[in-house]
């Protein structure tokens, strides 16, 4: 893996990072529990503007094309005032 500084973080950078770095590493390192192979994953992001929208079509398409053993939920943090 090559690390490099990112000058501007926008939606495309966040989306690319999720799809090409975060999600593959989660899938690779996720343990099996007592032989149960179903995995429910909550991707929770803060409310920063560059984050993916909850209904982002590219992210949704990538998550639904994975095998049926993965149940991905994308959520924003609850805003506490």
Secondary structure, DSSP 8 states (H G I E B T S, - for coil): ------S---HHHHHHHIIIIIHHHHHHH---BTTB--EEEEEEE---TTS--TT-HHHHHHHHTS-TTEEEEEEE-----
